[in-house]
Amino acid sequence: MSEIPAKATESTDTESKDPSDGARAADDSGLSAAARDRTTGGDGAGSRDGAGSRAAVGTGGGGAADVEAAPPGVPGVMAGHGSGDSMWQISPPGSMYDYIKVASFSIGADGLVDQWSLRAEQLFGISAERAVGMDPIEAFIDPDRREEGQRKMAEVLDGREWTGVVPFRVPGPDGGEGVDGLAEVYVMPTTVEDGERAAVCIVVDVRTLRRIETDLAASQSIFGQSPFGFLLIDPDLRVRRVNERFASIYGGAVDDHRGKGVHDYLRSPEAERVEATLRRVMQTGDSITDMHITGFVPGSDERRHWSVNLYRVHSGTGRPIGIAWLGTDITARRAAAREAAAARRNLALLNQAGSRIGNSLDLETTARELLDVVVPGFCDLATVDLYQGLLVGDETPPGLADGSAELRRVAFASAVSDAPFVGGPAPVRVGAVHHYPFNSPCADALRTARPQQVPEEGNLIQTTLAVPMVAHDTVVGLVQFSRTKGSEPFGERDRALAVELAARAAVCIDNARLYRREHERALILQRSLLPPGDPEASGLDIACRYLPGNAATEVGGDWFDVIELPGHRTALVVGDVMGRGLRAAVAMGELRTAVRTLALLDLEPAEVLSALDEIARGLGTPGGGQSASRTAAGRPRDKDLAEVYLATCVYAVYDSVTRRCTFANAGHLPPVLVEPGESALMLDVPPGMPLGVGGEPFEEVEVELPEGALLALYTDGLVESRDHPLDEGLQAFVGALTDPAQPPATLRADTPRSLEDVCDHVLNTLDTHHGEDDIALLMARVQGLPADSVGDWTLPREPRSVGRAREYARGQLLSWDLEPLVDTAELLVSELVTNALRYGEGEIRLRLLLDRTLVCEVWDAGLVQPRRRRARDTDEGGRGLQLVGLLSAAWGSRRTPRGKTVWFELPLPGGETGLTDPAEALLSLF
């Protein structure tokens, strides 16, 4: 067949116009190229190597070279030999005719088809029954070329050969529209039995030849021009052919790789894995996409990575003939992927650190949060050391010192073992105080504020990075990151990440340190403003409790106070400044001081709260309370409420003589009263507006308290929390106070439970450990003055009342066994009664009260308060109140609903305060 085109050319050059000339001219270059390829076996060299044809088959094409390189041992294949001998086998051929569409038919002496092969049926799509008897010129040639075709047919029947490329049309079924085609036809004259001329026609589909030519070109481009490594592997998993790219990577010529196996290119166990994959592809026909392989190339120790695609290739008959291997070097891509993965991991760690570190204002908790982030995602072991000075509250942190200062191990985390430094120095326990030697890398890191690499110690740790924790240019501690052997050592990227993580944690730790310092100061200030020890009051048994909130909720503004008033009266105060922190503690201190000052003026409870309201409104105003009152009307309605000091307060004054208590409330929770044998109840005291709001008066409520009754004042932290609403907390509080006089099992039935036990019982019963707010609880049990401890007389408004008052005082003091106080008391009573006669109005009332001190009160209906003045040396009078001030422990006056009361107080004999000698006091006046 390879010689036919030359013969056809000679034939057509000597003949008249050939009907195939147009088609031949149109396809001259393509056909000649195809003919040359067929002449050389498809690879341009006539080589017996079948690798090129197999590559073409693997890409879906076909090639004539398979005739020369048919796989050995395959039945039904005609194999060519170097000597030119042929061997015939009875099975269907496995050659180039599997790829080239070749058909034959014969033409009788009448010019009609008399034989039609099966190949012709496949090529033209016409059955033999239909084709036999047809005129091939009339059936397949276009009408405008049929005349020339008839002339050529006559020449062929005259005994001349002809070859050419002929366009044809396959008739459609039932005369319908046919299909165009292009065929290379070789017509050979023959002689039948009767001696008449006939012809045998061999037809080749030109379009198939062109496709083969394209496939061959593609095969050549893969093996000669492809930038990817390409191999053709035979069923024995040996290399049959490689392309230039593969050979350039592994060295040598293309032919040097023929016959090599996987173990010649890859090391174990990678070679076994790849070989097993190749066998699976060969057996199952399942292709493999993007299989990653790791290995080395000759002359280099660099680890290389390839992405390999594998698929099984088949012959034209569908028989597996090998595996195609297409490999791409992805070493750079893998490195970039690792870099990107490391960057993503670092960003994820930083993001995680931002969300998890610093959620608490506790130093140790913040350090543990850092280790929770880095172990095991960044390292296998980690420790955090903080300067001991920071933890104990030193004002000045060590900073860039010599690095050998004391540190405390506050956190440790390990992902591998409980004994991390096997074979190395003994580990430092969490909570232990230690220091690093001056020349150690850790001390150097603390001293220079730069990370340092710690030499390997022990048989577990591979590398350790000591990173100082720097916040606001101040070193607060040191964190050590360690990786065990077998892990990747720390690189520059890891070092930068470690510095960033340590810096973020250091800022959070420094913030926690500053907050702890402020919290401790506020707590000290708050506690210093509360009553020291156990308060004492006349006619009352007092017990109190104060529980600060936790570190997260800051210091609150809760306070309580017990203030002794003249006449054995007592003021009980409980308040709560809205807000937290140092600001609330300072406001609480100012209000508490103001309450004590106002209480000493002996104002009514409603008046005290009204004055406190003015003071609270002026706390945030530069001009004070009066400026706040003047500008209240012009204050913007949208002013930030955070600048306004608001507080709630309940103020009660208890008189131990009458056992009556007067209450006034400024937006506070109501007091709770427990009478003996009765259930606890909340007193109905009008709440009023909180202090600092202004504009509303406060109301008073007077309640008589029975002997042994229990009174409880408290703040909202005791009865309200996030988990327990206010109503529920109040009910629980009332229930806990019900019948608190019931004795415990360890006491007799007639022994009341102490107030301290009652306080503990209340705190243990209620939810007081929520830490959301501080708690203040003030409890008082009523113990009124006995009747025999009170002397009360009414004196007429006449001069004789002075002497009578002295007689009453002497007799009462002698009955109380207070003879050492008789002289002093007579003198002072005489002075006060005389002043009442001279400057007062109405009846005069004398009252003596005995409790922890002796109190004498003189009442009259006058409203003018006595005023102490300094008498000149020549004055005969004006020294009475001076004498009262010298001889008494305290004296004063207060308004009453019907006038005023002037009083003085004397200490009892045997007390800590001694008595003043009257003679010396009189002499001191002159």
Secondary structure by P-SEA (a helix, b strand, c coil): ccaaaaaaaaaaaacccccaaaaaaacaaaaaaaaaaaaacccccccccaaaaaaaaaacccccccccccccccccccccccccbbbbbcccccccccccbbbbbbbccccccccccaaaaaacccccccccccccccccccccaaaaaaaaaaaaaabbbbbbbbbbbcccccccbbbbbccbbbbbbbbcccccccbbbbbbcaaaaaaaaaaaaaaaaaaccccbbbbbbccccccccccaaaaaaacccccccccccccccccaaaaaaaaaaaaaaaaccccccbbbbbbccccccbbbbbbbbbbbbbcccccccbbbbbbbbaaaaaaaaaaaaaaaaaaaaaaaaaacccccccaaaaaaaaaaaaccccccccccccccccccccccccccccccccccccccccccccccccccccccccccccccccccaaaaaaaacbbbbbccccccccbbbbbbbcccccccbbbbbbbccccccccaaaaaaaaaaaaaaaaaaaaaaaaaaaaaaaaaaaaaaccccccccccccccbbbbbccccccccccccccccccccbbbbbbbbcccccaaaaaaaaaaaaaaaaaaaacccaaaaaaaaaaaaaaccccccaaaaaaacccccccccccccccccbbbbbbcccccbbbbbbccccbbbbbcccccccccccccccccccccbbbbbbbbbbccbbbbbbbcccccccccccaaaaaaaaaaaacccccccccccccccccaaaaaaaaaaacccccccbbbbbbbbbbbccccccbbbbbbccccaaaaaaaaaaaaaaaaaccccaaaaaaaaaaaaaaaaaaccccbbbbbbbbccbbbbbbbccccccbbbbbbcccccccaaaaaaaaacccccccccccccccbbbbbccccccccccaaaaaaaac
